[in-house]
Amino acid sequence: MQDANIVPVKLFIIQPTPFCNLDCDYCYLPNRQSKAQMSLDLLEPIFKNLFHSQLIDHEFTVIWHAGEPLSMPVAFYHAAFQIINNLNQDFNQNRCTIYQSIQTNGTLINQDWCDLIKSYQVQMGISLDGLDFIHDAHRKTRKGLGTHASTMRGISLLKANNIDFRVIAVLTKDSLDYPEEMFNFFMENGIKKVGFNIDEKIGAHESSSFETLGIEERYRNFMVRFYELVKSTNWDLKVREFEKLKSKICYGISKEIKEQFTPFIIISIDYQGNFSTFSPELLSMKSSTYGDFILGNVKHDTFESACETDRFQRINQDIQAGVDLCQHTCPYFSVCGGGSPANKYFENGFFDSSETMYCRYSTKILTDIILEDIENSLELQEIH
């Protein structure tokens, strides 16, 4: 790092293709039918750009995402990882630690993919909505068939190869009556790391089942029960939201931890080399206010040069105004720090805003549940 004022990149999200073999009804991507693919030749300008920048610290994670990354050939990643490793060695005397990660629907996993994952120690995230009838209601093939069995086959292969993985489950209104069944499903299938996303109103997904009347009480009841069940196992099942919020409640948000509202902590790059920052979901989106959220292209723009553009300055100014508004109006700011710009934009219509449905469910309700548990535990300790 050359400049103390520059925040180093932590997540470098690359879209190898916008195509997805599934047609999930809550997907935010607008062009997931396109079979366009990133050329391996583009990786050199991408990483030369990054390694020449002031955004490099001692480590970061590359996430292959925003489309189904396994719809690309296995050979693409063998070559891509080698190119990245070679460029890292050429440009960094002490070699930056680069973690490779893939977020996938899991339906295309076979032994060749497992061999690649093991060879490069790739971190794996699997999209799986838990119970089969809930998953299959929303995560379908383009012919309308359910995909739960295919995803579970992929998970079985990962387990057979001793490959660690985490699961991201999207909660819809259909999930909320089944906390015990969802918990038992994860435990019985040896799934020990789970993150919950909600059915968000974002991007191409212009409505959400969470806008249904009475959903907030159902969601809270689901999470209270799920929290109780996780606690009963002595936290053997790690739930991303519980873990992160407990840490922030107990220790506060470290000054070293930056979120989606910090420029270039996250960089997103599409298959053509266009790049954006802040929330990853912004990259593929059009906007009546800003045109789009693309800040440049790695073939002819540096990441730092994007900071000089009118578009970046306007977007950043509006996002920071929204963070300031949250700080002065929201009692949960100490565990949130300013929210998700993409959710503010797509729910409220502008960045310079505060509360969203997303923050109510992903932060406020869960914080209340965890605080109540901590307070009850302290009261029991005083009694005894």
ChimeraX attribute file (.defattr): number of C-alpha atoms within 10 A of each C-alpha:
attribute: neighborCount
match mode: 1-to-1
recipient: residues
	/A:1	13
	/A:2	10
	/A:3	9
	/A:4	8
	/A:5	8
	/A:6	15
	/A:7	19
	/A:8	22
	/A:9	21
	/A:10	22
	/A:11	19
	/A:12	23
	/A:13	23
	/A:14	25
	/A:15	22
	/A:16	27
	/A:17	27
	/A:18	24
	/A:19	22
	/A:20	23
	/A:21	19
	/A:22	22
	/A:23	17
	/A:24	19
	/A:25	12
	/A:26	22
	/A:27	20
	/A:28	20
	/A:29	21
	/A:30	14
	/A:31	15
	/A:32	19
	/A:33	16
	/A:34	12
	/A:35	14
	/A:36	13
	/A:37	16
	/A:38	18
	/A:39	14
	/A:40	13
	/A:41	10
	/A:42	15
	/A:43	20
	/A:44	17
	/A:45	17
	/A:46	21
	/A:47	18
	/A:48	17
	/A:49	19
	/A:50	21
	/A:51	18
	/A:52	13
	/A:53	15
	/A:54	19
	/A:55	20
	/A:56	19
	/A:57	15
	/A:58	13
	/A:59	14
	/A:60	19
	/A:61	17
	/A:62	19
	/A:63	22
	/A:64	23
	/A:65	22
	/A:66	27
	/A:67	26
	/A:68	24
	/A:69	26
	/A:70	25
	/A:71	19
	/A:72	15
	/A:73	10
	/A:74	16
	/A:75	11
	/A:76	14
	/A:77	20
	/A:78	14
	/A:79	12
	/A:80	18
	/A:81	15
	/A:82	12
	/A:83	17
	/A:84	17
	/A:85	16
	/A:86	13
	/A:87	17
	/A:88	20
	/A:89	13
	/A:90	13
	/A:91	15
	/A:92	13
	/A:93	8
	/A:94	10
	/A:95	15
	/A:96	17
	/A:97	13
	/A:98	17
	/A:99	16
	/A:100	18
	/A:101	21
	/A:102	21
	/A:103	22
	/A:104	25
	/A:105	27
	/A:106	25
	/A:107	22
	/A:108	16
	/A:109	21
	/A:110	14
	/A:111	13
	/A:112	10
	/A:113	19
	/A:114	20
	/A:115	15
	/A:116	15
	/A:117	23
	/A:118	15
	/A:119	10
	/A:120	15
	/A:121	15
	/A:122	19
	/A:123	19
	/A:124	19
	/A:125	21
	/A:126	21
	/A:127	20
	/A:128	25
	/A:129	24
	/A:130	24
	/A:131	17
	/A:132	16
	/A:133	13
	/A:134	21
	/A:135	25
	/A:136	20
	/A:137	17
	/A:138	21
	/A:139	24
	/A:140	18
	/A:141	15
	/A:142	13
	/A:143	8
	/A:144	14
	/A:145	14
	/A:146	21
	/A:147	22
	/A:148	24
	/A:149	13
	/A:150	15
	/A:151	20
	/A:152	19
	/A:153	16
	/A:154	22
	/A:155	25
	/A:156	16
	/A:157	17
	/A:158	23
	/A:159	16
	/A:160	11
	/A:161	14
	/A:162	11
	/A:163	18
	/A:164	18
	/A:165	19
	/A:166	20
	/A:167	25
	/A:168	21
	/A:169	19
	/A:170	21
	/A:171	20
	/A:172	21
	/A:173	18
	/A:174	14
	/A:175	21
	/A:176	18
	/A:177	13
	/A:178	16
	/A:179	19
	/A:180	13
	/A:181	14
	/A:182	20
	/A:183	19
	/A:184	16
	/A:185	15
	/A:186	17
	/A:187	15
	/A:188	10
	/A:189	12
	/A:190	13
	/A:191	19
	/A:192	17
	/A:193	17
	/A:194	22
	/A:195	18
	/A:196	16
	/A:197	17
	/A:198	20
	/A:199	21
	/A:200	24
	/A:201	22
	/A:202	23
	/A:203	23
	/A:204	16
	/A:205	16
	/A:206	13
	/A:207	14
	/A:208	16
	/A:209	16
	/A:210	21
	/A:211	14
	/A:212	9
	/A:213	9
	/A:214	9
	/A:215	15
	/A:216	18
	/A:217	12
	/A:218	15
	/A:219	22
	/A:220	17
	/A:221	16
	/A:222	18
	/A:223	19
	/A:224	18
	/A:225	15
	/A:226	19
	/A:227	20
	/A:228	13
	/A:229	17
	/A:230	17
	/A:231	13
	/A:232	11
	/A:233	10
	/A:234	9
	/A:235	15
	/A:236	12
	/A:237	19
	/A:238	17
	/A:239	20
	/A:240	16
	/A:241	17
	/A:242	21
	/A:243	12
	/A:244	12
	/A:245	22
	/A:246	17
	/A:247	13
	/A:248	15
	/A:249	16
	/A:250	11
	/A:251	10
	/A:252	13
	/A:253	18
	/A:254	8
	/A:255	6
	/A:256	7
	/A:257	11
	/A:258	18
	/A:259	19
	/A:260	20
	/A:261	22
	/A:262	18
	/A:263	21
	/A:264	24
	/A:265	22
	/A:266	23
	/A:267	23
	/A:268	28
	/A:269	26
	/A:270	22
	/A:271	18
	/A:272	17
	/A:273	22
	/A:274	19
	/A:275	26
	/A:276	28
	/A:277	27
	/A:278	24
	/A:279	20
	/A:280	22
	/A:281	19
	/A:282	24
	/A:283	24
	/A:284	23
	/A:285	18
	/A:286	15
	/A:287	12
	/A:288	6
	/A:289	9
	/A:290	13
	/A:291	10
	/A:292	15
	/A:293	21
	/A:294	22
	/A:295	22
	/A:296	19
	/A:297	19
	/A:298	22
	/A:299	14
	/A:300	9
	/A:301	15
	/A:302	20
	/A:303	23
	/A:304	15
	/A:305	11
	/A:306	19
	/A:307	15
	/A:308	11
	/A:309	12
	/A:310	12
	/A:311	17
	/A:312	21
	/A:313	13
	/A:314	11
	/A:315	19
	/A:316	20
	/A:317	14
	/A:318	17
	/A:319	28
	/A:320	18
	/A:321	17
	/A:322	23
	/A:323	23
	/A:324	17
	/A:325	17
	/A:326	21
	/A:327	17
	/A:328	10
	/A:329	11
	/A:330	15
	/A:331	11
	/A:332	18
	/A:333	19
	/A:334	13
	/A:335	21
	/A:336	23
	/A:337	19
	/A:338	27
	/A:339	25
	/A:340	23
	/A:341	29
	/A:342	24
	/A:343	25
	/A:344	23
	/A:345	19
	/A:346	20
	/A:347	21
	/A:348	15
	/A:349	13
	/A:350	18
	/A:351	23
	/A:352	20
	/A:353	23
	/A:354	24
	/A:355	20
	/A:356	17
	/A:357	20
	/A:358	21
	/A:359	19
	/A:360	14
	/A:361	18
	/A:362	19
	/A:363	19
	/A:364	20
	/A:365	17
	/A:366	22
	/A:367	22
	/A:368	14
	/A:369	16
	/A:370	17
	/A:371	15
	/A:372	12
	/A:373	15
	/A:374	15
	/A:375	11
	/A:376	12
	/A:377	11
	/A:378	11
	/A:379	11
	/A:380	10
	/A:381	9
	/A:382	8
	/A:383	6
	/A:384	5
